[in-house]
Every structure is written in structure tokens, then in C-alpha cells.
């Protein structure tokens, strides 16, 4: 039991140190600054080529969504989630290893695959899982009570992409973890996939004027 308590404490301390480093030491691997860069890019597009021209530059609830954006990306994990998830991941791995001898943290089916294969497989698998999770959020009443926060947006903009209840973090990450761990998608691979999906998500929610055939038809669906 003390082993898992130590994992909890270390998970909290390590994430706090990671978040501080993300903010104070900018780098190309920084989620924090990529979020700022991508968000700033779409904010500029909304200002200079808006679809709804009468919508204010800082639309209704913009700052609320701005808070959600950073809370769901960073602060929620600092509050509790990262430490708890570290314990759950180790419990899951220990349980599977004890029952079957299979070690999620050492077996890596994609270890010898080229980076583009890892990224493609990781993106497709994650997108497929998220599609089904999204269906569940709409169909299961208990989950819809959380997901309706995302649908409470009255004026659309890029930051609405990350307006969602903190419980969605738990649902998505819990269901995503096992398939991606089994495949052996690493942190660096996941970082690239995550930034790509951030761009797509911001695009899908942004108030920008785009020709529907080339860009909107492919990316916007």
C-alpha cells in the first residue's frame, strides 16, 4: 500500500515540476506554449476573416472558455488527476502482469516501426476511440449531464473547443489509456498527435470564413 502512496505523492510532485518547467522554460516540446501559439493563430483568423462578422472580437463567454482551456489542459491534472491516474495505471499494470505475465510498460509492438507509422496508427486508434466515447456522452444520460457543458456555448469560437466538464478528462483518458499502452505509443508520439488534434479541434470550433470544398470539406467534415 505504501508503494502506491509513494507513486501518488511522486505523481503530484512530478506533475507540479513539469508544469512549472513548461511555463518557465519554453521549448518546442512545450504543450503550454503550443496551446498559446495555436490559440493565438486562430484568434487572429477570427478577427481578420470571421464567418459571423457581427460577432465581437472577444465574443460572449470568451474568457470563460479561456479559463476552461487552461484548466482542462493543465490545472485539472495538477489538482488531483495526474497523481490518481499514476496510481491507477500502476495498479492496472501490476494486475495484468500478475494474471497474465504481460507487462504494458515494457512490451512495445510499435518499437521498430517508423515514426510516421506510429503517428498514423496512434492517431487513427485514438480518433476511433474518441468517436465512440463522444457517442456515449450523447447517449448515456449520466454522461450527457457532463457533456452538456460543452454544448452550452452560445457564440462559437476556437476556445469553445476546450469548454467541457472536468469529468470528461477522466472518461476520455481512462478509456484511451489501455489501447494506446498496448500499442506502445510513447509520450513524444502522443505529443505530436495531441498538437495535431488540438489544431483540428480549434479549427472545427472557430468563427472563420473558409472555402468549404478544399479545407472545410476535408477537415471540418
N, CA and C of each residue as an Amber inpcrd file, in Angstrom:
protein
   663
   0.8320000  -1.2090000   0.0000000   0.0000000   0.0000000   0.0000000
   0.8710000   1.2650000   0.0000000   1.9510000   1.2240000   0.7890000
   2.8560000   2.3720000   0.8440000   3.4820000   2.6410000  -0.5270000
   3.6980000   1.5640000  -1.3020000   4.2510000   1.7050000  -2.6550000
   3.3590000   2.6060000  -3.5110000   2.0490000   2.3790000  -3.4370000
   1.1220000   3.1700000  -4.2550000   0.9600000   4.5830000  -3.7020000
   1.0680000   4.7260000  -2.3840000   1.0380000   6.0740000  -1.8040000
   2.2340000   6.8890000  -2.2920000   3.3950000   6.2500000  -2.3550000
   4.5860000   6.9380000  -2.8590000   4.4200000   7.3270000  -4.3280000
   3.7730000   6.4530000  -5.0950000   3.5020000   6.7680000  -6.5010000
   2.5820000   7.9760000  -6.5990000   1.5660000   8.0360000  -5.7170000
   0.6340000   9.1700000  -5.6930000   1.3810000  10.4720000  -5.4100000
   2.2000000  10.4620000  -4.3700000   2.9450000  11.6700000  -3.9860000
   3.9120000  12.0790000  -5.0900000   4.6330000  11.1030000  -5.6320000
   5.5910000  11.4040000  -6.6980000   4.8860000  11.9130000  -7.9490000
   3.7090000  11.3440000  -8.2490000   2.9490000  11.8000000  -9.4090000
   2.5440000  13.2520000  -9.2750000   2.1120000  13.6350000  -8.0800000
   1.7260000  15.0290000  -7.8300000   2.9410000  15.9460000  -7.9380000
   4.0280000  15.5720000  -7.2820000   5.2390000  16.4010000  -7.2920000
   5.8370000  16.5060000  -8.6940000   5.8660000  15.3910000  -9.4060000
   6.4500000  15.3920000 -10.7500000   5.6380000  16.2510000 -11.7120000
   4.3040000  16.1820000 -11.5870000   3.4890000  16.9950000 -12.4920000
   3.6260000  18.4690000 -12.1590000   3.6950000  18.8070000 -10.8790000
   3.8880000  20.2070000 -10.4860000   5.2060000  20.7350000 -11.0510000
   6.2620000  19.9210000 -10.9600000   7.5660000  20.3210000 -11.5080000
   7.5030000  20.4420000 -13.0270000   6.7910000  19.4990000 -13.6640000
   6.6380000  19.5300000 -15.1220000   5.9100000  20.7890000 -15.5710000
   4.8100000  21.1360000 -14.8850000   4.0290000  22.3150000 -15.2650000
   4.8520000  23.5870000 -15.0940000   5.5970000  23.6690000 -14.0010000
   6.4530000  24.8420000 -13.7720000   7.5130000  24.9580000 -14.8710000
   8.0870000  23.8270000 -15.2520000   9.0950000  23.8270000 -16.3170000
   8.4640000  24.2080000 -17.6550000   7.2450000  23.7320000 -17.9190000
   6.5430000  24.0780000 -19.1580000   6.4000000  25.5880000 -19.3030000
   6.0990000  26.2660000 -18.1880000   5.8360000  27.7060000 -18.2220000
   7.1280000  28.5100000 -18.2310000   8.0980000  28.0900000 -17.4400000
   9.3130000  28.9030000 -17.2560000  10.4230000  28.5860000 -18.2520000
  10.3290000  27.4330000 -18.9340000  11.3720000  27.0540000 -19.8870000
  10.7470000  26.7030000 -21.2360000  10.4300000  27.7290000 -22.0370000
   9.7850000  27.4940000 -23.3410000  10.6360000  26.5770000 -24.2290000
   9.9630000  25.6660000 -24.9240000  10.6600000  24.7860000 -25.8590000
   9.6610000  24.3070000 -26.9020000  10.1780000  23.6520000 -27.9440000
   9.3020000  23.1270000 -28.9910000   8.4880000  21.9380000 -28.5040000
   8.8090000  21.4130000 -27.3360000   8.0630000  20.2880000 -26.7750000
   7.1120000  20.7420000 -25.6680000   6.8290000  22.0230000 -25.5930000
   6.0010000  22.5720000 -24.5220000   4.5300000  22.6320000 -24.9300000
   3.6850000  21.8280000 -24.2610000   2.2430000  21.9030000 -24.5020000
   1.7170000  23.3060000 -24.2270000   2.2340000  23.9300000 -23.1740000
   1.7390000  25.2380000 -22.7400000   1.8920000  26.2680000 -23.8520000
   3.0720000  26.3440000 -24.4360000   3.3110000  27.3670000 -25.4590000
   2.7230000  26.9860000 -26.8130000   2.6120000  25.7010000 -27.0960000
   1.9050000  25.2980000 -28.3030000   0.4310000  25.6650000 -28.2050000
  -0.1490000  25.5170000 -27.0130000  -1.5400000  25.9330000 -26.8210000
  -1.6910000  27.4290000 -27.0590000  -0.7550000  28.2250000 -26.5500000
  -0.7890000  29.6730000 -26.7700000  -0.6220000  30.0150000 -28.2520000
   0.3160000  29.3660000 -28.9240000   0.5890000  29.6570000 -30.3340000
  -0.6080000  29.2980000 -31.2110000  -1.1240000  28.0850000 -31.0360000
  -2.2620000  27.6390000 -31.8470000  -3.4870000  28.5060000 -31.5710000
  -3.7300000  28.8240000 -30.3010000  -4.8820000  29.6520000 -29.9380000
  -4.7330000  31.0650000 -30.4890000  -3.5330000  31.6370000 -30.3910000
  -3.2910000  32.9680000 -30.9400000  -3.4910000  33.0090000 -32.4410000
  -3.0780000  31.9490000 -33.1380000  -3.2540000  31.8650000 -34.5900000
  -4.7320000  31.8960000 -34.9640000  -5.5440000  31.0920000 -34.2760000
  -6.9690000  31.0480000 -34.6060000  -7.7030000  32.3020000 -34.1410000
  -7.2410000  32.9140000 -33.0640000  -7.8250000  34.1880000 -32.6410000
  -7.6090000  35.2420000 -33.7250000  -6.4070000  35.2830000 -34.3020000
  -6.1110000  36.2340000 -35.3810000  -6.9850000  35.9560000 -36.6010000
  -7.1710000  34.6870000 -36.9540000  -8.0340000  34.3360000 -38.0840000
  -9.4710000  34.7850000 -37.8320000  -9.9420000  34.5970000 -36.5950000
 -11.3130000  35.0110000 -36.2680000 -11.4760000  36.5240000 -36.3750000
 -10.4480000  37.2530000 -36.0550000 -10.5240000  38.7150000 -36.1300000
 -10.4790000  39.2240000 -37.5660000  -9.6620000  38.5970000 -38.4090000
  -9.4190000  39.1410000 -39.7500000 -10.2380000  38.4710000 -40.8520000
 -10.7630000  37.2860000 -40.6110000 -11.6160000  36.6400000 -41.6150000
 -12.7640000  35.8960000 -40.9310000 -13.6140000  36.6340000 -40.1900000
 -14.7060000  35.9940000 -39.4430000 -15.8290000  35.5190000 -40.3580000
 -16.4760000  34.4440000 -39.9380000 -17.6780000  33.9840000 -40.6410000
 -18.8730000  34.8200000 -40.1820000 -19.0530000  34.9380000 -38.8580000
 -20.1050000  35.8130000 -38.3130000 -19.4660000  37.1850000 -38.0780000
 -19.6750000  38.0710000 -39.0080000 -18.9710000  39.3550000 -38.9840000
 -19.4210000  40.2590000 -37.8450000 -20.6450000  40.0610000 -37.3430000
 -21.1520000  40.9210000 -36.2720000 -20.7280000  40.4430000 -34.8840000
 -20.1030000  39.2830000 -34.8200000 -19.6840000  38.7520000 -33.5210000
 -18.4980000  39.5510000 -32.9890000 -18.5300000  39.8730000 -31.7010000
 -17.4670000  40.6700000 -31.0810000 -16.1300000  39.9380000 -31.1550000
 -15.0510000  40.7070000 -31.1950000 -13.7180000  40.0930000 -31.2470000
 -13.4890000  39.1990000 -30.0280000 -13.8720000  39.6820000 -28.8610000
 -13.9010000  38.8290000 -27.6740000 -15.3660000  38.4990000 -27.4260000
 -15.8000000  37.3890000 -28.0150000 -17.2170000  37.0260000 -28.0360000
 -17.7350000  36.7320000 -26.6300000 -19.0410000  36.5060000 -26.5690000
 -19.6740000  36.1460000 -25.2970000 -19.0120000  34.8970000 -24.7090000
 -18.6570000  34.9620000 -23.4420000 -18.0560000  33.8500000 -22.6900000
 -16.6490000  33.4780000 -23.1780000 -15.9850000  34.3870000 -23.9050000
 -14.6280000  34.0840000 -24.3750000 -13.7000000  33.7860000 -23.1990000
 -13.7610000  34.6150000 -22.1660000 -12.8280000  34.4540000 -21.0460000
 -13.1680000  33.2300000 -20.2040000 -14.4500000  32.8520000 -20.1850000
 -14.8300000  31.6010000 -19.5190000 -14.1910000  30.4220000 -20.2470000
 -14.2830000  30.4280000 -21.5800000 -13.6750000  29.3540000 -22.3660000
 -12.1540000  29.3770000 -22.2610000 -11.5830000  30.5650000 -22.1440000
 -10.1340000  30.7050000 -21.9590000  -9.7060000  30.0160000 -20.6640000
 -10.5210000  30.1970000 -19.6090000 -10.2360000  29.5150000 -18.3420000
 -10.3370000  28.0050000 -18.5170000 -11.4320000  27.5340000 -19.1450000
 -11.6050000  26.0950000 -19.3690000 -10.4190000  25.5180000 -20.1360000
  -9.9260000  26.2840000 -21.1070000  -8.8430000  25.8310000 -21.9610000
  -7.6160000  25.4610000 -21.1340000  -7.2320000  26.3260000 -20.2270000
  -6.0340000  26.0740000 -19.4260000  -6.3260000  25.1500000 -18.2480000
  -7.5420000  25.2070000 -17.7120000  -7.8780000  24.3040000 -16.6120000
  -7.8620000  22.8590000 -17.0920000  -8.5490000  22.5930000 -18.2110000
  -8.6420000  21.2200000 -18.6940000  -7.3190000  20.7030000 -19.2490000
  -6.4950000  21.5880000 -19.7990000  -5.2140000  21.1650000 -20.3510000
  -4.1660000  20.9510000 -19.2640000  -4.1910000  21.7640000 -18.2060000
  -3.0780000  21.7610000 -17.2440000  -3.5110000  21.6500000 -15.7800000
  -4.3900000  22.5550000 -15.3360000  -4.6440000  22.6920000 -13.9010000
  -5.3730000  21.4990000 -13.3070000  -6.2770000  20.8810000 -14.0710000
  -7.0180000  19.7350000 -13.5460000  -6.0680000  18.6160000 -13.1440000
  -5.0600000  18.3670000 -13.9790000  -4.0770000  17.3300000 -13.6480000
  -3.2770000  17.6960000 -12.4080000  -3.0110000  18.9960000 -12.2350000
  -2.2560000  19.4390000 -11.0610000  -3.0670000  19.2580000  -9.7890000
  -4.3780000  19.5220000  -9.8630000  -5.2320000  19.4390000  -8.6780000
  -5.2380000  18.0210000  -8.1180000  -5.4470000  17.0120000  -8.9740000
  -5.5470000  15.6580000  -8.4390000  -5.3080000  14.5710000  -9.4820000
  -5.7720000  14.7920000 -10.7170000  -5.9070000  13.7030000 -11.6790000
  -4.6010000  12.9900000 -11.9760000  -3.5170000  13.7260000 -12.1730000
  -2.2710000  13.0820000 -12.5760000  -1.7640000  12.1230000 -11.5060000
  -1.8580000  12.5370000 -10.2470000  -1.3960000  11.6740000  -9.1530000
  -2.2600000  10.4200000  -9.0400000  -3.5900000  10.5960000  -9.1170000
  -4.5010000   9.4510000  -9.0230000  -4.3010000   8.5130000 -10.2060000
  -4.1880000   9.0930000 -11.4180000  -4.0380000   8.2490000 -12.6040000
  -2.7300000   7.4660000 -12.5720000  -1.6760000   8.0360000 -11.9730000
  -0.4100000   7.3070000 -11.8470000  -0.5960000   6.0480000 -11.0150000
  -1.3780000   6.1650000  -9.9350000  -1.6600000   5.0090000  -9.0830000
  -2.4900000   3.9810000  -9.8420000  -3.5410000   4.4450000 -10.5400000
  -4.4300000   3.5360000 -11.2750000  -3.6660000   2.8020000 -12.3730000
  -2.8190000   3.5280000 -13.1050000  -2.0270000   2.9110000 -14.1770000
  -1.1250000   1.8170000 -13.6120000  -0.4660000   2.0810000 -12.4900000
   0.4080000   1.0730000 -11.8870000  -0.3830000  -0.1090000 -11.3450000
  -1.5520000   0.1600000 -10.7490000  -2.4050000  -0.9310000 -10.2840000
  -2.8500000  -1.8040000 -11.4470000  -3.2540000  -1.1570000 -12.5580000
  -3.6950000  -1.8950000 -13.7410000  -2.5640000  -2.7400000 -14.3040000
  -1.4010000  -2.1340000 -14.4350000  -0.2620000  -2.8640000 -14.9890000
   0.1500000  -4.0260000 -14.0860000   0.1730000  -3.7810000 -12.7640000
   0.5340000  -4.8460000 -11.8230000  -0.4820000  -5.9810000 -11.8720000
  -1.7750000  -5.6320000 -11.9840000  -2.8190000  -6.6470000 -12.0430000
  -2.7150000  -7.5050000 -13.2920000  -2.5290000  -6.8550000 -14.4530000
  -2.4000000  -7.5950000 -15.7120000  -1.1450000  -8.4640000 -15.6990000
  -0.0670000  -7.9230000 -15.1550000   1.1930000  -8.6760000 -15.0970000
   1.0620000  -9.8890000 -14.1820000   0.3590000  -9.7140000 -13.0460000
   0.1840000 -10.8240000 -12.1040000  -0.6860000 -11.9320000 -12.7000000
  -1.7060000 -11.5400000 -13.4870000  -2.6390000 -12.5190000 -14.0410000
  -2.1030000 -13.2000000 -15.2940000  -1.3910000 -12.4430000 -16.1270000
  -1.0030000 -12.9840000 -17.4340000   0.4960000 -12.9660000 -17.7110000
   1.2500000 -12.2260000 -16.8920000   2.6730000 -12.0840000 -17.1630000
   2.9920000 -11.0270000 -18.2050000   1.9520000 -10.3770000 -18.7360000
   2.1340000  -9.3440000 -19.7740000   2.3710000  -7.9940000 -19.1120000
   3.4440000  -7.3030000 -19.5170000   3.8110000  -6.0200000 -18.9180000
   3.5410000  -4.8910000 -19.9080000   2.5100000  -4.0840000 -19.6150000
   2.1280000  -2.9840000 -20.5010000   3.2390000  -1.9660000 -20.6680000
   4.0620000  -1.8080000 -19.6440000   5.0540000  -0.7380000 -19.6510000
   6.3740000  -1.1340000 -20.3060000   6.5170000  -2.4080000 -20.6910000
   7.7650000  -2.8260000 -21.3400000   7.5370000  -3.3760000 -22.7450000
   6.3770000  -3.9800000 -22.9950000   6.0820000  -4.5320000 -24.3180000
   5.6650000  -3.4000000 -25.2480000   6.3020000  -3.3060000 -26.4120000
   6.0360000  -2.2080000 -27.3370000   5.9430000  -2.7420000 -28.7620000
   4.7300000  -3.0670000 -29.2420000   4.5660000  -3.6280000 -30.5900000
   5.0660000  -2.7040000 -31.6930000   5.0670000  -1.3840000 -31.4530000
   5.4710000  -0.4300000 -32.4830000   6.9210000   0.0220000 -32.3200000
   7.6810000  -0.7050000 -31.5110000   9.0410000  -0.2740000 -31.1790000
   9.9300000  -0.1100000 -32.4120000   9.8010000  -1.0100000 -33.3780000
  10.6640000  -0.9730000 -34.5620000  10.0120000  -0.2710000 -35.7510000
   8.8080000   0.2430000 -35.5590000   8.0890000   0.8910000 -36.6620000
   8.6110000   2.3060000 -36.8910000   8.5790000   2.7980000 -38.1420000
   8.9600000   4.1920000 -38.4170000   8.0330000   5.1540000 -37.6890000
   8.5230000   6.3650000 -37.4340000   7.7370000   7.3490000 -36.7020000
   6.4020000   7.6170000 -37.3710000   6.3810000   7.7070000 -38.7100000
   5.1290000   8.0320000 -39.3970000   4.0840000   6.9350000 -39.2000000
   4.5350000   5.6740000 -39.0840000   3.6010000   4.5700000 -38.8380000
   3.0230000   4.6770000 -37.4310000   3.8830000   4.9530000 -36.4540000
   3.4350000   5.1110000 -35.0650000   2.4150000   6.2430000 -34.9620000
   2.7190000   7.3740000 -35.6080000   1.8190000   8.5280000 -35.5500000
   0.4960000   8.2250000 -36.2380000   0.5540000   7.5830000 -37.3970000
  -0.6700000   7.2660000 -38.1350000  -1.5420000   6.2940000 -37.3540000
  -0.9340000   5.2170000 -36.8630000  -1.6900000   4.2210000 -36.0900000
  -2.2310000   4.8480000 -34.8090000  -1.3930000   5.6050000 -34.1080000
  -1.8260000   6.2450000 -32.8660000  -2.9720000   7.2080000 -33.0910000
  -2.8860000   8.0130000 -34.1580000  -3.9470000   8.9770000 -34.4490000
  -5.2540000   8.2730000 -34.7990000  -5.1920000   7.2700000 -35.6770000
  -6.4050000   6.5680000 -36.1080000  -7.0660000   5.8620000 -34.9280000
  -6.2680000   5.1620000 -34.1190000  -6.8210000   4.4390000 -32.9640000
  -7.4300000   5.4140000 -31.9630000  -6.7120000   6.4890000 -31.6560000
  -7.2180000   7.4730000 -30.6890000  -8.4780000   8.1520000 -31.2140000
  -8.4870000   8.5100000 -32.4920000  -9.6540000   9.1670000 -33.0770000
 -10.8630000   8.2400000 -33.0690000 -10.6430000   6.9530000 -33.3670000
 -11.7290000   5.9700000 -33.3600000 -12.3010000   5.8180000 -31.9520000
 -11.4120000   5.7280000 -30.9620000 -11.8590000   5.6020000 -29.5720000
 -12.6420000   6.8410000 -29.1490000 -12.1270000   8.0210000 -29.4940000
 -12.7920000   9.2600000 -29.0970000 -14.1470000   9.4120000 -29.7710000
 -14.2550000   8.9140000 -31.0030000 -15.5510000   8.9660000 -31.6940000
 -16.5970000   8.1720000 -30.9240000 -16.2380000   6.9690000 -30.4690000
 -17.1750000   6.1450000 -29.7090000 -17.4610000   6.7360000 -28.3320000
 -16.4450000   7.3100000 -27.7130000 -16.6770000   7.9650000 -26.4230000
 -17.6560000   9.1180000 -26.5940000 -17.4950000   9.8890000 -27.6670000
 -18.3950000  11.0130000 -27.9200000 -19.8260000  10.5360000 -28.1130000
 -20.0070000   9.4200000 -28.7940000 -21.3490000   8.8430000 -28.9400000
 -21.9300000   8.4760000 -27.5690000 -21.0960000   7.8860000 -26.7140000
 -21.5540000   7.5270000 -25.3710000 -21.9580000   8.7630000 -24.5720000
 -21.1940000   9.8400000 -24.7210000 -21.5010000  11.0730000 -23.9920000
 -22.8730000  11.6190000 -24.3710000 -23.2920000  11.3740000 -25.5990000
 -24.6040000  11.8410000 -26.0540000 -25.7190000  10.8570000 -25.7130000
 -25.4030000   9.5730000 -25.6350000 -26.4410000   8.5520000 -25.4850000
 -26.6920000   8.1110000 -24.0450000 -25.6900000   8.2060000 -23.2010000
 -25.8410000   7.7780000 -21.8010000 -26.2070000   8.9970000 -20.9540000
 -27.4020000   9.0040000 -20.3370000 -27.8610000  10.1930000 -19.6060000
 -26.8700000  10.7000000 -18.5580000 -26.2520000   9.8040000 -17.8090000
 -25.3090000  10.2370000 -16.7680000 -24.1170000  10.9630000 -17.3820000
 -23.6440000  10.4810000 -18.5430000 -22.5150000  11.1240000 -19.2070000
 -22.9340000  12.4180000 -19.8920000 -24.1850000  12.4420000 -20.3970000
 -24.6740000  13.6640000 -21.0340000 -24.7260000  14.8210000 -20.0390000
 -24.9890000  14.5250000 -18.7830000 -25.0150000  15.5840000 -17.7640000
 -23.6710000  16.3020000 -17.6770000 -22.5950000  15.5890000 -17.9720000
 -21.2770000  16.2330000 -18.0260000 -21.0530000  16.9100000 -19.3830000
 -21.4130000  16.2140000 -20.4490000 -21.0900000  16.6870000 -21.7980000
 -21.8940000  17.9250000 -22.2020000 -23.0420000  18.1370000 -21.5810000
 -23.8620000  19.2870000 -21.9790000 -23.1740000  20.6160000 -21.6630000
 -22.1600000  20.5860000 -20.7960000 -21.3630000  21.8010000 -20.5630000
 -20.7320000  22.2570000 -21.8740000 -20.2330000  21.3100000 -22.6610000
 -19.6030000  21.6470000 -23.9450000 -20.6170000  22.2520000 -24.9160000
 -21.8650000  21.8040000 -24.8070000 -22.9050000  22.2790000 -25.7280000
 -23.6360000  23.5110000 -25.1960000 -23.1310000  24.0930000 -24.1360000
 -23.7620000  25.3010000 -23.5810000 -23.2620000  26.5720000 -24.2550000
 -22.3250000  26.4360000 -25.1950000 -21.7670000  27.6000000 -25.9000000
 -22.8530000  28.2660000 -26.7400000 -22.9920000  29.5860000 -26.6140000
 -23.9910000  30.3290000 -27.3840000 -23.3780000  31.0720000 -28.5620000
 -22.1240000  31.4800000 -28.4550000 -21.4090000  32.0940000 -29.5710000
 -20.1320000  31.2900000 -29.8100000 -20.0200000  30.7480000 -31.0260000
 -18.9310000  29.8160000 -31.3040000 -17.6080000  30.5350000 -31.5560000
 -16.5390000  29.9280000 -31.0700000 -15.1840000  30.4120000 -31.2900000
 -14.2060000  29.2980000 -30.9620000 -12.9470000  29.4640000 -31.3480000
 -11.9550000  28.3870000 -31.2010000 -11.8430000  27.8700000 -29.7710000
 -11.9430000  28.7820000 -28.7810000 -11.7410000  28.3870000 -27.3830000
 -12.8640000  27.4930000 -26.8670000 -14.0170000  27.4910000 -27.5710000
 -15.1250000  26.6120000 -27.1770000 -14.7410000  25.1410000 -27.3170000
 -13.7200000  24.8750000 -28.1020000 -13.2100000  23.5150000 -28.2760000
 -12.9140000  22.8480000 -26.9360000 -12.3750000  23.6130000 -25.9910000
 -11.9480000  23.0310000 -24.7170000 -12.8510000  23.4190000 -23.5510000
 -14.0780000  23.8860000 -23.8700000 -15.0550000  24.0680000 -22.7850000
 -15.7460000  22.7230000 -22.5550000 -15.3560000  22.0450000 -21.5270000
 -16.0170000  20.7920000 -21.1750000 -15.8090000  20.5140000 -19.6860000
 -16.6930000  19.7060000 -19.1440000 -16.6630000  19.3450000 -17.7250000
 -15.3970000  18.5380000 -17.4290000 -14.8160000  18.7570000 -16.2500000
 -13.5710000  18.0520000 -15.9020000 -13.7390000  16.5400000 -15.9250000
 -14.9740000  16.0530000 -15.7270000 -15.2000000  14.6150000 -15.7130000
 -14.9210000  13.9890000 -17.0790000 -15.0300000  14.7840000 -18.1440000
 -14.7110000  14.2580000 -19.4720000 -13.2350000  13.8760000 -19.5730000
 -12.3730000  14.5920000 -18.8690000 -10.9590000  14.2000000 -18.8120000
 -10.8170000  12.7790000 -18.2840000 -11.5630000  12.4810000 -17.2300000
 -11.4970000  11.1540000 -16.6080000 -11.9990000  10.0900000 -17.5780000
 -13.1510000  10.3550000 -18.2100000 -13.7610000   9.3800000 -19.1190000
 -12.8500000   9.1090000 -20.3120000 -12.4270000  10.1770000 -20.9850000
 -11.6010000  10.0080000 -22.1850000 -10.2720000   9.3240000 -21.8740000
  -9.5670000   9.8210000 -20.8740000  -8.2190000   9.2990000 -20.6180000
  -8.2500000   7.8680000 -20.1000000  -9.2860000   7.5430000 -19.3180000
  -9.3940000   6.1840000 -18.7880000  -9.5880000   5.1770000 -19.9090000
 -10.4960000   5.4930000 -20.8500000 -10.8000000   4.5580000 -21.9390000
  -9.6810000   4.5340000 -22.9780000  -9.0170000   5.6650000 -23.1880000
  -7.9430000   5.7380000 -24.1840000  -6.6830000   4.9980000 -23.7600000
  -6.4360000   4.9530000 -22.4650000  -5.1180000   4.5200000 -21.9880000
  -4.7350000   3.1160000 -22.4420000  -5.6050000   2.1320000 -22.1960000
  -5.2240000   0.7350000 -22.4150000  -4.8640000   0.4450000 -23.8750000
  -5.7020000   0.8230000 -24.8670000  -5.3230000   0.5330000 -26.2650000
  -4.0070000   1.1910000 -26.6770000  -3.8050000   2.4560000 -26.2780000
  -2.5720000   3.1530000 -26.6580000  -1.3590000   2.5560000 -25.9450000
  -1.5540000   2.1320000 -24.6890000  -0.4630000   1.4900000 -23.9470000
  -0.1070000   0.1400000 -24.5680000  -1.1310000  -0.6150000 -24.9900000
  -0.8900000  -1.9080000 -25.6270000  -0.1150000  -1.7520000 -26.9350000
  -0.4140000  -0.6720000 -27.6630000   0.2950000  -0.4090000 -28.9170000
   1.7130000   0.0850000 -28.6710000   1.9180000   0.7180000 -27.5120000
   3.2320000   1.2590000 -27.2060000   3.4530000   2.6500000 -27.7520000
   2.3750000   3.4390000 -27.8660000   2.5090000   4.8280000 -28.3030000
   3.1900000   5.6110000 -27.1870000   4.3590000   6.1760000 -27.4600000
   5.1420000   6.8660000 -26.4420000   4.7000000   8.2940000 -26.2100000
   5.3130000   8.9430000 -25.2110000   4.9450000  10.3110000 -24.8530000
   5.2340000  11.2920000 -25.9830000   6.3820000  11.1270000 -26.6510000
   6.7160000  12.0400000 -27.7490000   5.7430000  11.8560000 -28.9090000
   5.3950000  10.5930000 -29.2110000   4.4220000  10.3180000 -30.2700000
   3.0790000  10.9450000 -29.9140000   2.6710000  10.7520000 -28.6550000
   1.3810000  11.2830000 -28.2140000   1.3800000  12.8070000 -28.2580000
   2.5160000  13.4280000 -27.9580000   2.6200000  14.8880000 -28.0100000
   2.3060000  15.3990000 -29.4120000   2.9020000  14.7780000 -30.4340000
   2.6680000  15.2010000 -31.8140000   1.2050000  14.9970000 -32.1970000
   0.6510000  13.8430000 -31.8460000  -0.7600000  13.5600000 -32.1410000
  -1.6540000  14.5700000 -31.4410000  -1.3140000  14.8840000 -30.1970000
  -2.1220000  15.7930000 -29.3830000  -2.1380000  17.1970000 -29.9780000
  -0.9910000  17.6900000 -30.4320000  -0.9290000  19.0260000 -31.0240000
  -1.7170000  19.0600000 -32.3290000  -1.6180000  18.0010000 -33.1260000
  -2.3750000  17.9350000 -34.3770000  -3.8790000  17.9720000 -34.1110000
  -4.3420000  17.1800000 -33.1430000  -5.7720000  17.1660000 -32.8320000
  -6.2150000  18.4780000 -32.1920000  -5.2980000  19.1640000 -31.4960000
  -5.6040000  20.4930000 -30.9580000  -5.9070000  21.4610000 -32.0970000
  -5.0790000  21.4350000 -33.1360000  -5.2850000  22.3130000 -34.2960000
  -6.6190000  22.0050000 -34.9700000  -6.9020000  20.7260000 -35.1880000
  -8.1530000  20.3300000 -35.8370000  -9.3520000  20.7360000 -34.9860000
  -9.2730000  20.5170000 -33.6720000 -10.3710000  20.8810000 -32.7800000
 -10.6200000  22.3720000 -32.7460000  -9.5570000  23.1770000 -32.6820000
  -9.7030000  24.6360000 -32.7270000 -10.3420000  25.0630000 -34.0450000
  -9.8950000  24.4520000 -35.1400000 -10.4500000  24.7820000 -36.4560000
 -11.9490000  24.4970000 -36.5070000 -12.3430000  23.3240000 -36.0210000
 -13.7480000  22.9160000 -36.0840000 -14.6700000  23.8310000 -35.2940000
 -14.1460000  24.4990000 -34.2780000 -14.9790000  25.3550000 -33.4320000
 -14.8110000  26.8470000 -33.7330000 -13.9310000  27.1990000 -34.6410000
 -13.5950000  28.6120000 -34.8380000 -14.6030000  29.3470000 -35.7110000
 -14.6730000  30.6440000 -35.4940000 -15.5460000  31.5260000 -36.2720000
 -14.7320000  32.1390000 -37.4150000 -14.3960000  31.2950000 -38.4040000
 -13.6010000  31.7830000 -39.5310000 -14.2820000  31.4270000 -40.8500000
 -14.0210000  32.2320000 -41.8550000 -14.5960000  32.0490000 -43.1880000
 -13.6130000  31.2540000 -44.0310000 -14.0310000  30.0420000 -44.4320000
 -13.1580000  29.1510000 -45.1990000 -13.9580000  28.5300000 -46.3290000
 -13.3250000  28.3790000 -47.4970000 -13.9580000  27.6900000 -48.6110000
 -14.2590000  26.2540000 -48.2060000 -15.4840000  25.8370000 -48.3860000
 -15.9200000  24.5380000 -47.8760000 -15.4220000  23.3430000 -48.6430000
 -15.0510000  23.5040000 -49.9110000 -14.7060000  22.3410000 -50.7210000
 -13.3550000  21.7370000 -50.3450000 -12.3340000  22.5740000 -50.2750000
 -10.9850000  22.0530000 -50.0310000 -10.7360000  21.7940000 -48.5600000
 -10.8490000  22.8590000 -47.7450000 -10.4680000  22.7270000 -46.3390000
 -11.6250000  22.2700000 -45.4680000 -12.7400000  22.9800000 -45.5260000
 -13.8550000  22.6460000 -44.6520000 -14.4050000  21.2710000 -44.9080000
 -14.4370000  20.8620000 -46.1870000 -14.9990000  19.5600000 -46.5170000
 -14.1590000  18.4120000 -46.0140000 -12.8340000  18.6040000 -45.9740000
 -11.9420000  17.5170000 -45.5550000 -11.7580000  17.5050000 -44.0450000
 -11.3730000  18.6540000 -43.5040000 -11.0580000  18.7040000 -42.0700000
 -12.3100000  18.8880000 -41.2350000 -13.1910000  19.7960000 -41.6830000
 -14.3710000  20.0880000 -40.8830000 -15.4050000  18.9960000 -40.9250000
 -15.3460000  18.1340000 -41.9380000 -16.3110000  17.0370000 -42.0380000
 -17.6810000  17.5780000 -42.3310000
